[in-house]
Amino acid sequence: AENRSALHRAHQAGLKICICTGRSLTETRGVIAEVGLDLDWGVFAFGAIVSDIATGRTLAARPMLPDVARRLVEYFQQAGYPVLMLYDAAAGGPDYRVLPGRLNVEAYHRWAEVTPAALEWLPQGADPGRPLRVGVIVHPEAVQTVREGVQAAFDLEEVKCNSIFAPNYGLHVVECFDGQVNKWFGIRQLTGPAGIEDAQVVAIGDDINDLEMIREAGLGAAMGNAIPPIREVARRIVATNDQAGVAQLINDLLTKASSATPEG
């Protein structure tokens, strides 16, 4: 509630609030509804797609190249993993398509039961096309090995690879994108056309998929519960998520803005 109140005050003060997440728009709708703002934009799938939230219309997208996606899917399939592939649902079709495999199958079905996303289960060997994201669910002890294997098999220009824990599902995921994609890439697809300078952007986060935006924004802030690599690149560290660190940052920004006015 404290974070929500601060976001509303920021919005009323004229700031543009942009949710930046590794989830798809479909998977983020519940959070957007809880925030309760008429948000303009959202950066989804780690920056691979940016959307107009009110209409769901895609403003920009960076899917993987077909050959890279095909080779990546084959790489995971040969290792025995079912493969999750995220697409631009606004273009028609489901959010995810899933290719079968033998490892951790129960985790994929558990995820499928709780996600609000629309799924299509594909037959073995189906063409992946141009997904926005290709991912696999792995056991915690295998995350590092799987990620390092992808990084060794693909050039950095081809594939950006993250390993992340999805607490809302209780799953560890290795997820891959086009090599140019990150949250900062997505943010700049919005700020550039809007005439917003990099120095005017404030970014806050806690996990590895927030690194580029926190490093490159005019003010990059890390939550108090952020992992060490995020804390290292942040210009400021605020309270944890459970201590309303977002509200702390917003309140400080609004206070400074108020004191900088002639009336202040």
LUMNUBA-99404 format. One line per 8 residues: their letters; for each residue x negated, y negated, z negated of N, C-alpha, C. Coordinates in nm, 2 decimals, always signed. Layout:
% residues N
a> X,Y,Z,X,Y,Z,X,Y,Z | ...
***
This chain:
% residues 264
aenrsalh> -0.08,+0.12,+0.00,+0.00,+0.00,+0.00,-0.09,-0.13,+0.00 | -0.20,-0.13,-0.07,-0.28,-0.24,-0.08,-0.35,-0.27,+0.06 | -0.39,-0.17,+0.12,-0.45,-0.18,+0.26,-0.34,-0.23,+0.36 | -0.22,-0.18,+0.35,-0.12,-0.22,+0.44,-0.08,-0.37,+0.42 | -0.07,-0.41,+0.30,-0.05,-0.55,+0.27,-0.15,-0.64,+0.32 | -0.28,-0.60,+0.31,-0.39,-0.68,+0.36,-0.39,-0.69,+0.51 | -0.35,-0.58,+0.58,-0.35,-0.58,+0.72,-0.24,-0.67,+0.77 | -0.13,-0.68,+0.70,-0.02,-0.77,+0.73,-0.06,-0.91,+0.72
rahqaglk> -0.13,-0.95,+0.61,-0.18,-1.08,+0.59,-0.28,-1.12,+0.70 | -0.36,-1.03,+0.74,-0.46,-1.06,+0.85,-0.38,-1.08,+0.98 | -0.28,-1.00,+1.01,-0.20,-1.02,+1.13,-0.13,-1.15,+1.13 | -0.08,-1.19,+1.02,-0.01,-1.32,+1.01,-0.10,-1.43,+1.02 | -0.23,-1.41,+0.99,-0.33,-1.52,+1.00,-0.38,-1.53,+1.14 | -0.34,-1.44,+1.23,-0.38,-1.45,+1.37,-0.48,-1.35,+1.42 | -0.53,-1.27,+1.33,-0.63,-1.17,+1.37,-0.56,-1.06,+1.45 | -0.63,-1.00,+1.55,-0.58,-0.89,+1.62,-0.62,-0.76,+1.55
icictgrs> -0.53,-0.67,+1.51,-0.56,-0.55,+1.44,-0.56,-0.44,+1.55 | -0.67,-0.36,+1.55,-0.69,-0.25,+1.65,-0.73,-0.13,+1.58 | -0.64,-0.03,+1.58,-0.68,+0.10,+1.53,-0.77,+0.17,+1.62 | -0.88,+0.22,+1.57,-0.98,+0.30,+1.65,-1.00,+0.43,+1.59 | -0.97,+0.54,+1.66,-0.96,+0.67,+1.61,-1.00,+0.78,+1.70 | -1.04,+0.89,+1.65,-1.07,+1.00,+1.74,-0.95,+1.08,+1.78 | -0.83,+1.05,+1.72,-0.71,+1.11,+1.75,-0.65,+1.05,+1.88 | -0.55,+1.12,+1.94,-0.48,+1.07,+2.05,-0.37,+0.98,+2.00
ltetrgvi> -0.31,+0.90,+2.09,-0.20,+0.81,+2.05,-0.09,+0.89,+1.98 | -0.05,+1.00,+2.04,+0.06,+1.09,+1.98,+0.02,+1.12,+1.84 | -0.10,+1.16,+1.81,-0.14,+1.20,+1.68,-0.15,+1.09,+1.58 | -0.16,+0.96,+1.63,-0.17,+0.85,+1.55,-0.04,+0.77,+1.52 | +0.06,+0.81,+1.59,+0.19,+0.74,+1.57,+0.24,+0.73,+1.43 | +0.22,+0.84,+1.35,+0.26,+0.84,+1.21,+0.19,+0.74,+1.13 | +0.06,+0.72,+1.15,-0.02,+0.62,+1.08,+0.02,+0.48,+1.12 | +0.04,+0.46,+1.25,+0.09,+0.33,+1.30,+0.22,+0.29,+1.24
aevgldld> +0.31,+0.39,+1.23,+0.44,+0.36,+1.17,+0.43,+0.32,+1.02 | +0.33,+0.39,+0.95,+0.32,+0.36,+0.81,+0.25,+0.22,+0.79 | +0.16,+0.18,+0.88,+0.11,+0.05,+0.87,+0.22,-0.06,+0.89 | +0.31,-0.03,+0.98,+0.43,-0.12,+1.00,+0.40,-0.25,+1.07 | +0.30,-0.25,+1.16,+0.27,-0.38,+1.23,+0.31,-0.36,+1.38 | +0.34,-0.47,+1.44,+0.36,-0.46,+1.59,+0.22,-0.48,+1.65 | +0.14,-0.37,+1.65,+0.01,-0.38,+1.70,+0.00,-0.39,+1.85 | -0.10,-0.46,+1.90,-0.11,-0.48,+2.05,-0.18,-0.36,+2.11
wgvfafga> -0.29,-0.32,+2.05,-0.38,-0.22,+2.12,-0.41,-0.11,+2.03 | -0.47,+0.00,+2.09,-0.53,+0.10,+2.01,-0.64,+0.17,+2.09 | -0.75,+0.20,+2.03,-0.86,+0.28,+2.09,-0.84,+0.42,+2.04 | -0.83,+0.52,+2.13,-0.80,+0.65,+2.09,-0.90,+0.75,+2.15 | -0.90,+0.87,+2.10,-1.00,+0.97,+2.15,-1.14,+0.92,+2.15 | -1.18,+0.85,+2.04,-1.32,+0.81,+2.03,-1.36,+0.70,+2.13 | -1.26,+0.64,+2.19,-1.29,+0.54,+2.29,-1.27,+0.58,+2.44 | -1.23,+0.71,+2.46,-1.21,+0.76,+2.59,-1.09,+0.70,+2.66
ivsdiatg> -1.00,+0.65,+2.57,-0.87,+0.59,+2.63,-0.83,+0.48,+2.54 | -0.78,+0.37,+2.60,-0.73,+0.26,+2.52,-0.58,+0.24,+2.57 | -0.49,+0.20,+2.48,-0.35,+0.20,+2.52,-0.28,+0.08,+2.46 | -0.18,+0.04,+2.53,-0.08,-0.06,+2.48,+0.01,+0.02,+2.38 | +0.01,-0.01,+2.26,+0.08,+0.07,+2.16,+0.23,+0.07,+2.18 | +0.28,-0.05,+2.20,+0.43,-0.07,+2.21,+0.49,+0.02,+2.32 | +0.42,+0.03,+2.44,+0.47,+0.10,+2.55,+0.41,+0.24,+2.57 | +0.29,+0.26,+2.51,+0.22,+0.38,+2.54,+0.14,+0.38,+2.67
rtlaarpm> +0.15,+0.27,+2.74,+0.08,+0.26,+2.87,-0.07,+0.26,+2.85 | -0.14,+0.34,+2.94,-0.28,+0.34,+2.93,-0.34,+0.22,+3.00 | -0.43,+0.15,+2.93,-0.50,+0.03,+2.98,-0.63,+0.06,+3.04 | -0.70,+0.16,+2.99,-0.83,+0.21,+3.05,-0.86,+0.35,+3.00 | -0.92,+0.43,+3.08,-0.96,+0.56,+3.04,-1.09,+0.60,+3.10 | -1.16,+0.69,+3.03,-1.29,+0.74,+3.08,-1.29,+0.89,+3.06 | -1.23,+0.97,+3.15,-1.23,+1.11,+3.14,-1.37,+1.17,+3.18 | -1.39,+1.29,+3.15,-1.51,+1.36,+3.19,-1.51,+1.39,+3.34
lpdvarrl> -1.63,+1.39,+3.40,-1.64,+1.43,+3.55,-1.60,+1.57,+3.56 | -1.53,+1.61,+3.67,-1.48,+1.75,+3.69,-1.59,+1.85,+3.67 | -1.71,+1.83,+3.73,-1.81,+1.93,+3.73,-1.87,+1.95,+3.59 | -1.88,+1.84,+3.52,-1.93,+1.84,+3.38,-1.83,+1.91,+3.29 | -1.70,+1.88,+3.30,-1.60,+1.94,+3.22,-1.60,+2.09,+3.25 | -1.61,+2.13,+3.37,-1.60,+2.27,+3.41,-1.72,+2.35,+3.34 | -1.84,+2.29,+3.35,-1.96,+2.35,+3.30,-1.95,+2.36,+3.15 | -1.90,+2.25,+3.09,-1.89,+2.25,+2.94,-1.79,+2.36,+2.89
veyfqqag> -1.68,+2.36,+2.96,-1.58,+2.46,+2.92,-1.63,+2.60,+2.94 | -1.71,+2.63,+3.05,-1.77,+2.76,+3.06,-1.87,+2.79,+2.95 | -1.94,+2.69,+2.91,-2.04,+2.70,+2.81,-1.97,+2.75,+2.68 | -1.86,+2.69,+2.64,-1.79,+2.72,+2.52,-1.72,+2.86,+2.53 | -1.67,+2.89,+2.65,-1.60,+3.01,+2.67,-1.70,+3.13,+2.66 | -1.82,+3.11,+2.72,-1.92,+3.22,+2.71,-1.96,+3.25,+2.57 | -1.95,+3.15,+2.49,-1.98,+3.17,+2.34,-1.87,+3.23,+2.27 | -1.75,+3.24,+2.33,-1.64,+3.30,+2.27,-1.53,+3.21,+2.21
ypvlmlyd> -1.55,+3.08,+2.23,-1.46,+2.99,+2.16,-1.33,+2.96,+2.25 | -1.21,+2.95,+2.19,-1.10,+2.89,+2.25,-1.14,+2.74,+2.27 | -1.09,+2.68,+2.37,-1.13,+2.54,+2.40,-1.01,+2.45,+2.40 | -1.02,+2.34,+2.33,-0.91,+2.24,+2.32,-0.95,+2.12,+2.42 | -0.86,+2.09,+2.51,-0.89,+1.98,+2.61,-0.78,+1.88,+2.60 | -0.82,+1.75,+2.57,-0.73,+1.64,+2.55,-0.72,+1.56,+2.68 | -0.59,+1.53,+2.72,-0.57,+1.45,+2.84,-0.49,+1.33,+2.82 | -0.47,+1.24,+2.92,-0.39,+1.12,+2.91,-0.25,+1.16,+2.93
aaaggpdy> -0.17,+1.17,+2.82,-0.03,+1.22,+2.83,+0.05,+1.11,+2.90 | +0.01,+0.99,+2.90,+0.09,+0.88,+2.97,+0.09,+0.90,+3.12 | +0.00,+0.98,+3.17,-0.01,+1.01,+3.31,+0.08,+1.13,+3.35 | +0.15,+1.19,+3.25,+0.23,+1.30,+3.27,+0.16,+1.43,+3.22 | +0.24,+1.52,+3.17,+0.18,+1.65,+3.12,+0.16,+1.64,+2.97 | +0.11,+1.75,+2.91,+0.09,+1.76,+2.77,-0.03,+1.68,+2.72 | -0.04,+1.66,+2.59,-0.16,+1.60,+2.53,-0.28,+1.69,+2.54 | -0.26,+1.82,+2.51,-0.37,+1.92,+2.50,-0.33,+2.03,+2.59
rvlpgrln> -0.44,+2.09,+2.65,-0.44,+2.22,+2.71,-0.54,+2.30,+2.64 | -0.51,+2.43,+2.62,-0.59,+2.52,+2.54,-0.63,+2.64,+2.62 | -0.76,+2.67,+2.63,-0.80,+2.80,+2.69,-0.83,+2.90,+2.59 | -0.80,+3.03,+2.61,-0.81,+3.13,+2.51,-0.96,+3.17,+2.48 | -0.98,+3.23,+2.36,-1.11,+3.28,+2.32,-1.09,+3.37,+2.20 | -1.20,+3.42,+2.15,-1.19,+3.52,+2.04,-1.23,+3.47,+1.90 | -1.30,+3.35,+1.89,-1.35,+3.30,+1.77,-1.26,+3.21,+1.70 | -1.24,+3.22,+1.57,-1.16,+3.13,+1.49,-1.02,+3.11,+1.54
veayhrwa> -0.96,+3.21,+1.61,-0.83,+3.19,+1.67,-0.72,+3.15,+1.57 | -0.73,+3.20,+1.45,-0.63,+3.16,+1.35,-0.63,+3.01,+1.32 | -0.75,+2.95,+1.33,-0.76,+2.81,+1.30,-0.69,+2.73,+1.41 | -0.70,+2.77,+1.53,-0.64,+2.70,+1.65,-0.49,+2.71,+1.63 | -0.44,+2.83,+1.59,-0.29,+2.84,+1.58,-0.24,+2.76,+1.46 | -0.32,+2.76,+1.35,-0.28,+2.67,+1.24,-0.27,+2.53,+1.28 | -0.37,+2.48,+1.36,-0.37,+2.34,+1.40,-0.24,+2.32,+1.49 | -0.22,+2.42,+1.58,-0.10,+2.40,+1.68,+0.03,+2.39,+1.60
evtpaale> +0.04,+2.45,+1.48,+0.16,+2.45,+1.41,+0.19,+2.32,+1.35 | +0.09,+2.24,+1.32,+0.11,+2.12,+1.24,+0.09,+1.99,+1.33 | +0.02,+2.00,+1.44,+0.00,+1.88,+1.52,+0.13,+1.83,+1.59 | +0.15,+1.70,+1.59,+0.26,+1.65,+1.67,+0.24,+1.64,+1.82 | +0.12,+1.68,+1.86,+0.08,+1.67,+2.00,+0.15,+1.79,+2.08 | +0.18,+1.76,+2.21,+0.23,+1.87,+2.30,+0.12,+1.95,+2.35 | +0.13,+2.08,+2.35,+0.03,+2.17,+2.39,+0.07,+2.26,+2.51 | -0.02,+2.29,+2.59,+0.00,+2.39,+2.70,-0.11,+2.50,+2.69
wlpqgadp> -0.08,+2.62,+2.67,-0.18,+2.73,+2.66,-0.20,+2.78,+2.80 | -0.33,+2.77,+2.85,-0.37,+2.81,+2.98,-0.42,+2.95,+2.99 | -0.42,+3.02,+3.10,-0.48,+3.15,+3.12,-0.63,+3.14,+3.13 | -0.70,+3.24,+3.10,-0.84,+3.25,+3.11,-0.88,+3.20,+3.26 | -0.99,+3.12,+3.26,-1.04,+3.08,+3.39,-0.97,+2.96,+3.46 | -0.87,+2.90,+3.39,-0.80,+2.79,+3.45,-0.89,+2.67,+3.47 | -0.87,+2.59,+3.57,-0.95,+2.47,+3.60,-0.92,+2.36,+3.49 | -1.02,+2.31,+3.42,-0.99,+2.21,+3.32,-0.96,+2.07,+3.38
grplrvgv> -0.99,+2.05,+3.50,-0.96,+1.92,+3.56,-1.05,+1.81,+3.50 | -0.99,+1.70,+3.46,-1.07,+1.59,+3.40,-1.02,+1.55,+3.26 | -1.05,+1.63,+3.16,-1.01,+1.60,+3.03,-1.08,+1.48,+2.97 | -1.02,+1.41,+2.87,-1.08,+1.30,+2.80,-1.18,+1.36,+2.70 | -1.14,+1.47,+2.64,-1.23,+1.53,+2.54,-1.22,+1.68,+2.55 | -1.33,+1.75,+2.52,-1.34,+1.90,+2.52,-1.39,+1.93,+2.38 | -1.32,+2.02,+2.31,-1.36,+2.05,+2.17,-1.34,+2.19,+2.13 | -1.41,+2.23,+2.03,-1.40,+2.37,+1.97,-1.39,+2.35,+1.82
ivhpeavq> -1.32,+2.45,+1.76,-1.31,+2.45,+1.61,-1.41,+2.56,+1.57 | -1.50,+2.52,+1.47,-1.60,+2.60,+1.43,-1.61,+2.61,+1.27 | -1.67,+2.72,+1.22,-1.69,+2.73,+1.08,-1.80,+2.63,+1.04 | -1.79,+2.57,+0.91,-1.88,+2.47,+0.87,-2.03,+2.50,+0.89 | -2.06,+2.63,+0.86,-2.20,+2.67,+0.87,-2.25,+2.68,+1.01 | -2.16,+2.68,+1.11,-2.20,+2.68,+1.25,-2.20,+2.55,+1.32 | -2.15,+2.45,+1.26,-2.14,+2.32,+1.33,-2.27,+2.27,+1.38 | -2.37,+2.26,+1.30,-2.50,+2.21,+1.35,-2.55,+2.29,+1.47
tvregvqa> -2.55,+2.42,+1.46,-2.60,+2.50,+1.57,-2.52,+2.48,+1.70 | -2.39,+2.47,+1.69,-2.31,+2.45,+1.81,-2.34,+2.32,+1.87 | -2.35,+2.21,+1.79,-2.37,+2.08,+1.84,-2.51,+2.07,+1.91 | -2.61,+2.13,+1.84,-2.74,+2.12,+1.90,-2.75,+2.20,+2.03 | -2.67,+2.31,+2.04,-2.67,+2.39,+2.16,-2.62,+2.31,+2.28 | -2.51,+2.23,+2.25,-2.45,+2.15,+2.36,-2.55,+2.04,+2.40 | -2.62,+1.98,+2.30,-2.71,+1.87,+2.33,-2.83,+1.92,+2.41 | -2.87,+2.05,+2.39,-2.98,+2.11,+2.46,-2.94,+2.15,+2.60
afdleevk> -2.81,+2.18,+2.62,-2.76,+2.23,+2.75,-2.72,+2.12,+2.85 | -2.69,+2.00,+2.79,-2.63,+1.89,+2.88,-2.71,+1.76,+2.85 | -2.73,+1.68,+2.96,-2.79,+1.55,+2.95,-2.71,+1.46,+2.87 | -2.77,+1.36,+2.80,-2.70,+1.26,+2.72,-2.61,+1.18,+2.81 | -2.65,+1.16,+2.94,-2.56,+1.08,+3.03,-2.44,+1.16,+3.07 | -2.44,+1.29,+3.05,-2.33,+1.37,+3.09,-2.23,+1.39,+2.98 | -2.28,+1.42,+2.86,-2.19,+1.46,+2.75,-2.24,+1.39,+2.62 | -2.14,+1.32,+2.55,-2.16,+1.27,+2.42,-2.09,+1.37,+2.32
cnsifapn> -2.17,+1.42,+2.23,-2.12,+1.53,+2.14,-2.12,+1.48,+1.99 | -2.01,+1.50,+1.92,-2.00,+1.47,+1.78,-1.96,+1.60,+1.71 | -2.00,+1.61,+1.58,-1.94,+1.71,+1.50,-1.87,+1.64,+1.38 | -1.75,+1.67,+1.35,-1.67,+1.60,+1.25,-1.57,+1.69,+1.18 | -1.55,+1.65,+1.06,-1.45,+1.72,+0.98,-1.31,+1.65,+0.99 | -1.21,+1.72,+1.03,-1.08,+1.66,+1.04,-1.00,+1.69,+0.91 | -1.00,+1.60,+0.81,-0.94,+1.64,+0.68,-0.79,+1.66,+0.69 | -0.72,+1.60,+0.79,-0.57,+1.61,+0.79,-0.54,+1.76,+0.84
yglhvvec> -0.64,+1.83,+0.90,-0.61,+1.97,+0.94,-0.70,+2.06,+0.86 | -0.80,+2.01,+0.79,-0.89,+2.10,+0.71,-0.98,+2.18,+0.80 | -1.02,+2.12,+0.92,-1.10,+2.19,+1.02,-1.22,+2.12,+1.06 | -1.33,+2.19,+1.09,-1.45,+2.13,+1.15,-1.45,+2.15,+1.30 | -1.47,+2.04,+1.37,-1.46,+2.03,+1.51,-1.59,+1.98,+1.57 | -1.63,+2.04,+1.68,-1.74,+1.99,+1.77,-1.66,+1.94,+1.89 | -1.68,+1.81,+1.92,-1.60,+1.75,+2.03,-1.69,+1.67,+2.12 | -1.66,+1.68,+2.25,-1.75,+1.63,+2.36,-1.67,+1.54,+2.45
fdgqvnkw> -1.74,+1.43,+2.50,-1.68,+1.33,+2.58,-1.77,+1.30,+2.69 | -1.73,+1.21,+2.79,-1.82,+1.16,+2.89,-1.93,+1.09,+2.81 | -2.05,+1.09,+2.87,-2.17,+1.04,+2.80,-2.16,+0.89,+2.77 | -2.08,+0.81,+2.84,-2.07,+0.67,+2.81,-1.97,+0.64,+2.69 | -1.90,+0.73,+2.65,-1.78,+0.70,+2.56,-1.83,+0.69,+2.41 | -1.78,+0.60,+2.35,-1.78,+0.58,+2.20,-1.68,+0.48,+2.16 | -1.65,+0.46,+2.04,-1.55,+0.36,+2.00,-1.58,+0.22,+2.04 | -1.71,+0.18,+2.04,-1.74,+0.05,+2.08,-1.72,+0.03,+2.23
fgirqltg> -1.74,+0.14,+2.31,-1.71,+0.13,+2.45,-1.56,+0.11,+2.47 | -1.48,+0.17,+2.39,-1.34,+0.15,+2.40,-1.30,+0.01,+2.36 | -1.35,-0.04,+2.25,-1.32,-0.17,+2.21,-1.35,-0.28,+2.31 | -1.46,-0.26,+2.38,-1.51,-0.36,+2.48,-1.42,-0.35,+2.61 | -1.35,-0.24,+2.63,-1.25,-0.24,+2.74,-1.13,-0.34,+2.71 | -1.11,-0.37,+2.58,-1.01,-0.46,+2.54,-1.06,-0.60,+2.52 | -1.17,-0.62,+2.45,-1.21,-0.75,+2.41,-1.27,-0.83,+2.54 | -1.33,-0.76,+2.63,-1.38,-0.83,+2.75,-1.27,-0.90,+2.82
pagiedaq> -1.17,-0.83,+2.87,-1.06,-0.90,+2.94,-0.99,-1.01,+2.86 | -0.99,-0.99,+2.72,-0.92,-1.08,+2.64,-1.01,-1.20,+2.60 | -1.13,-1.20,+2.65,-1.22,-1.32,+2.62,-1.27,-1.32,+2.48 | -1.27,-1.21,+2.41,-1.32,-1.20,+2.27,-1.47,-1.16,+2.27 | -1.55,-1.24,+2.21,-1.70,-1.22,+2.21,-1.73,-1.10,+2.11 | -1.84,-1.03,+2.13,-1.88,-0.92,+2.04,-1.89,-0.98,+1.90 | -1.95,-1.10,+1.89,-1.97,-1.15,+1.76,-1.84,-1.18,+1.68 | -1.73,-1.18,+1.75,-1.60,-1.21,+1.68,-1.54,-1.08,+1.63
vvaigddi> -1.60,-0.97,+1.66,-1.53,-0.84,+1.62,-1.58,-0.79,+1.48 | -1.49,-0.75,+1.40,-1.52,-0.69,+1.27,-1.48,-0.54,+1.28 | -1.57,-0.45,+1.25,-1.54,-0.31,+1.26,-1.57,-0.24,+1.12 | -1.48,-0.15,+1.08,-1.50,-0.08,+0.96,-1.47,+0.07,+0.98 | -1.56,+0.16,+0.92,-1.54,+0.30,+0.93,-1.62,+0.38,+0.83 | -1.62,+0.51,+0.84,-1.69,+0.59,+0.74,-1.76,+0.71,+0.80 | -1.73,+0.75,+0.93,-1.79,+0.88,+0.97,-1.87,+0.86,+1.10 | -1.93,+0.96,+1.15,-2.03,+0.95,+1.26,-1.97,+0.90,+1.39
ndlemire> -1.84,+0.92,+1.41,-1.78,+0.86,+1.53,-1.75,+0.71,+1.52 | -1.79,+0.65,+1.41,-1.78,+0.51,+1.39,-1.91,+0.43,+1.41 | -2.02,+0.51,+1.43,-2.15,+0.45,+1.43,-2.17,+0.34,+1.53 | -2.14,+0.36,+1.65,-2.17,+0.26,+1.75,-2.09,+0.13,+1.73 | -1.97,+0.14,+1.69,-1.89,+0.02,+1.67,-1.93,-0.06,+1.55 | -1.98,+0.01,+1.45,-2.02,-0.06,+1.33,-2.16,-0.13,+1.35 | -2.24,-0.06,+1.43,-2.37,-0.11,+1.47,-2.37,-0.23,+1.56 | -2.27,-0.23,+1.65,-2.27,-0.34,+1.76,-2.17,-0.45,+1.73
aglgaamg> -2.08,-0.44,+1.64,-1.98,-0.54,+1.61,-2.05,-0.66,+1.54 | -1.99,-0.78,+1.55,-2.04,-0.90,+1.48,-2.06,-0.87,+1.34 | -1.96,-0.81,+1.28,-1.97,-0.76,+1.14,-1.93,-0.62,+1.13 | -2.02,-0.53,+1.10,-1.99,-0.39,+1.09,-2.00,-0.35,+0.94 | -1.89,-0.29,+0.89,-1.88,-0.26,+0.75,-1.86,-0.11,+0.73 | -1.92,-0.06,+0.63,-1.90,+0.08,+0.59,-1.82,+0.10,+0.47 | -1.73,+0.19,+0.47,-1.65,+0.23,+0.35,-1.75,+0.28,+0.25 | -1.71,+0.27,+0.12,-1.80,+0.32,+0.01,-1.82,+0.47,+0.02
naippire> -1.73,+0.54,+0.08,-1.74,+0.68,+0.10,-1.80,+0.72,+0.23 | -1.86,+0.63,+0.31,-1.92,+0.65,+0.44,-2.04,+0.75,+0.43 | -2.06,+0.82,+0.53,-2.18,+0.91,+0.54,-2.31,+0.82,+0.55 | -2.42,+0.87,+0.52,-2.55,+0.79,+0.52,-2.58,+0.72,+0.65 | -2.56,+0.79,+0.77,-2.60,+0.72,+0.89,-2.51,+0.59,+0.91 | -2.39,+0.59,+0.87,-2.30,+0.48,+0.88,-2.34,+0.37,+0.78 | -2.37,+0.40,+0.66,-2.42,+0.31,+0.56,-2.55,+0.24,+0.61 | -2.63,+0.31,+0.68,-2.76,+0.26,+0.73,-2.75,+0.15,+0.83
varrivat> -2.64,+0.16,+0.92,-2.63,+0.06,+1.03,-2.53,-0.05,+0.99 | -2.46,-0.04,+0.88,-2.36,-0.14,+0.84,-2.43,-0.26,+0.78 | -2.37,-0.38,+0.80,-2.42,-0.50,+0.74,-2.36,-0.52,+0.61 | -2.25,-0.45,+0.58,-2.18,-0.46,+0.45,-2.12,-0.33,+0.41 | -2.12,-0.30,+0.28,-2.05,-0.18,+0.23,-1.95,-0.23,+0.13 | -1.83,-0.17,+0.15,-1.71,-0.21,+0.06,-1.67,-0.09,-0.02 | -1.56,-0.11,-0.09,-1.52,+0.00,-0.18,-1.47,+0.12,-0.09 | -1.45,+0.23,-0.16,-1.41,+0.36,-0.09,-1.27,+0.35,-0.03
ndqagvaq> -1.23,+0.45,+0.04,-1.09,+0.45,+0.10,-0.99,+0.46,-0.01 | -1.02,+0.53,-0.12,-0.93,+0.54,-0.23,-0.92,+0.42,-0.32 | -1.02,+0.33,-0.30,-1.02,+0.20,-0.37,-0.99,+0.08,-0.29 | -0.92,+0.11,-0.17,-0.87,+0.00,-0.09,-0.99,-0.08,-0.03 | -1.09,-0.02,+0.02,-1.20,-0.09,+0.07,-1.16,-0.18,+0.19 | -1.07,-0.13,+0.27,-1.02,-0.21,+0.39,-0.96,-0.34,+0.34 | -0.88,-0.34,+0.24,-0.82,-0.46,+0.18,-0.92,-0.55,+0.12 | -1.02,-0.50,+0.06,-1.13,-0.58,+0.01,-1.20,-0.66,+0.12
lindlltk> -1.23,-0.59,+0.23,-1.30,-0.66,+0.34,-1.20,-0.77,+0.40 | -1.08,-0.74,+0.42,-0.99,-0.83,+0.48,-0.97,-0.95,+0.39 | -0.95,-0.93,+0.26,-0.93,-1.04,+0.17,-1.05,-1.13,+0.16 | -1.17,-1.08,+0.17,-1.29,-1.16,+0.17,-1.29,-1.24,+0.30 | -1.26,-1.18,+0.41,-1.26,-1.26,+0.54,-1.16,-1.37,+0.54 | -1.04,-1.35,+0.49,-0.94,-1.45,+0.49,-0.97,-1.56,+0.39 | -1.04,-1.52,+0.28,-1.08,-1.63,+0.18,-1.19,-1.72,+0.24 | -1.28,-1.66,+0.31,-1.39,-1.74,+0.38,-1.33,-1.83,+0.49
assatpeg> -1.24,-1.77,+0.56,-1.18,-1.85,+0.67,-1.10,-1.97,+0.61 | -1.03,-1.95,+0.50,-0.95,-2.05,+0.44,-1.05,-2.16,+0.38 | -1.16,-2.12,+0.32,-1.25,-2.22,+0.27,-1.33,-2.30,+0.37 | -1.33,-2.24,+0.50,-1.40,-2.31,+0.60,-1.32,-2.42,+0.67 | -1.19,-2.42,+0.65,-1.10,-2.52,+0.71,-1.12,-2.66,+0.65 | -1.09,-2.77,+0.72,-1.10,-2.90,+0.67,-1.02,-2.92,+0.54 | -0.90,-2.85,+0.53,-0.82,-2.87,+0.41,-0.89,-2.79,+0.29 | -0.97,-2.69,+0.32,-1.04,-2.61,+0.22,-1.16,-2.68,+0.17
***
